[in-house]
Amino acid sequence: MNVTLEHPGELAVELPFNVSNDEARLALAVRLFDKGRISLGQAAKMAGFSKRAFIDILGREEIPVINYPAAELAEELKIEL
């Protein structure tokens, strides 16, 4: 695998197997969003999709769009768990 930085903030990766750039960008965007490293908008832009289309992709991957901890939700709603 060859990795180069072509422009500030841009990463170019040459993979030794048959994965398209679009597939690699989508997989990276989904993973980074799932880990909370980037926002929904950033992930959608990285993957080259609208937010709505990216939300659909997350649904197919069973990744929640909103990941609100139960304790915080209970506090917001003033209920006991």
N, C-alpha and C positions, 0 to 999 in steps of 0.2 A: 504494500500500500504506500503510495506517495502522497504526502500532505504538503501543500504550499499555501502561503498567504499571498494572494494577488493584490488585494486592496485592504486598507485598514477595516477591520470588522468583517472581512470576507474570508472564507476558508475554501480552498479547492482540495478535493480528495479524489485520488484515482484508485478505484477499487480493483482488485485482481480477479473479480468474478462478475458474472452477468447481472448487475443491478443498475437500473437506469438512474440518472441524476434525480429525476422526479421522485422515484421510489425512495431513494436515500434521503432526500430532503423531507419527504412526508414522514418517514419513520423517525427521523431525528426530531422533527417538530412535535410529533405525537409524544415521544419519550420525554422531551424537555418540558412540555406542557404537563404531562402526567406527574412529573417529579416536582412541579411547582417552580421551575427555573425561569419560565417565560409565561407571559400572559396569553390568553386566548387570541387576542388580536395579533400579537407577535408570532404565535405559532401558525396561525392561518396565513399570514403574510409570508413566512418562511416557506411554507408548503405550497404557496401559490394558489390558495383557495380563498373564497369569501369566508367570513365568520360563520355564516349559515351552513355552507357546505362543509366546513371543518367540524362544526358541531355534529353534523350527520356522520362524519367519519369517526369521530370520538364515540358516538352511540354504537356504531357497528363494532368498534373495538371494546365496548363496554367500559369506557373510561368516563367517569362523571365530569360534567362541565363545571358544576358547582361542587366544591369540596369544602363544606362548612362543618367544622368539628361539632359534634353533638353538644358538648359542654357550652360552646359559644352560642349555639342556637338556643339552648335552654335559657341561657342568661338573657339573650335578646328577647325571648318570649316570656321570661320570668316564670318558667315552669321547673318542676323537679323531675329528674330522670330516675 
